[in-house]
Amino acid sequence: MKISTRFFAMLRTFGHLWTDLPILLRLLKAWKQGNYRGLSVRTIASIAVSILYILSPVDAIPDFIPGIGLIDDAAILALLLHSLAQDLAAFRLWEQNRHGV
């Protein structure tokens, strides 16, 4: 795969952050409130580990480095959202059915 192709694939992945992140937050809120129980233990563990890494002051690339310090956190978040694609789709369907959309 050429470098330019990889670069644009990475941009698309990061672009999904802005659409999938709000869905993930709604999913977590619904799960926490007990309204949505469609998550496996693996999914919950993946979310917990990702959040711990993002919030941890110990990173592969320290957050205080200007310009690149948050790249590893964004990559972890992008990887999490990519791995949860089926869970997010199931939650979207659950939301639509619940709200009659």
C-alpha positions in Angstrom: 0.0 0.0 0.0 1.4 3.4 -1.0 2.1 6.0 1.7 -0.6 8.4 0.4 -3.2 5.6 0.5 -2.3 4.8 4.1 -2.4 8.5 5.0 -5.9 8.9 3.5 -7.1 5.7 5.2 -5.8 7.0 8.5 -7.6 10.3 7.9 -10.9 8.5 7.3 -10.4 6.5 10.5 -9.8 9.7 12.5 -12.8 11.2 10.7 -15.0 8.5 12.2 -14.0 9.7 15.6 -16.3 12.7 15.3 -19.3 10.6 14.3 -18.8 7.5 16.4 -17.6 9.2 19.6 -21.0 10.7 20.5 -22.6 7.3 19.8 -20.1 5.6 22.2 -20.9 8.2 24.8 -24.7 7.6 24.5 -24.1 3.9 24.6 -22.1 4.2 27.8 -24.7 6.4 29.4 -27.5 4.0 28.4 -25.5 1.0 29.7 -24.7 2.8 33.0 -28.3 3.7 33.5 -29.3 0.1 32.9 -31.3 0.8 29.8 -29.0 -1.0 27.4 -27.4 -4.4 28.2 -26.2 -5.4 24.7 -22.5 -5.3 25.7 -20.2 -8.3 26.2 -17.7 -8.4 29.0 -15.0 -8.2 26.3 -16.5 -4.9 25.0 -16.8 -3.4 28.5 -13.1 -4.4 29.2 -12.0 -2.9 25.9 -13.7 0.4 26.7 -12.3 0.4 30.3 -8.7 -0.3 29.2 -8.9 2.3 26.5 -10.3 5.0 28.9 -7.6 4.1 31.4 -4.8 4.5 28.8 -6.2 7.8 27.6 -6.5 9.2 31.1 -3.2 7.8 32.3 -0.3 10.3 32.5 2.0 7.5 31.3 1.8 7.3 27.5 3.8 6.0 24.6 4.0 9.6 23.5 3.8 12.0 26.5 0.8 14.3 26.2 2.9 17.4 27.0 4.8 17.2 23.7 3.2 20.0 21.5 1.7 18.8 18.3 2.2 15.1 18.7 1.5 14.4 22.4 -2.1 13.3 21.8 -1.6 11.2 18.7 -1.3 7.9 20.7 -4.5 8.7 22.6 -6.3 9.5 19.4 -5.0 6.3 17.9 -6.2 4.2 20.9 -9.6 5.9 20.6 -9.8 5.2 16.8 -8.8 1.6 17.4 -11.4 1.2 20.1 -14.2 2.7 17.9 -13.1 0.5 15.0 -13.2 -2.6 17.1 -16.6 -1.6 18.5 -18.2 -1.0 15.0 -20.7 -3.9 15.4 -21.6 -2.9 19.0 -22.1 0.7 17.8 -24.3 -0.4 14.9 -26.4 -2.6 17.3 -26.8 0.3 19.7 -27.8 2.6 16.9 -30.5 0.1 15.9 -31.6 -0.2 19.5 -31.8 3.6 19.8 -33.9 3.8 16.6 -36.3 1.1 17.7 -36.6 2.6 21.1 -37.4 6.1 19.8 -39.5 4.9 16.9 -37.3 6.6 14.3 
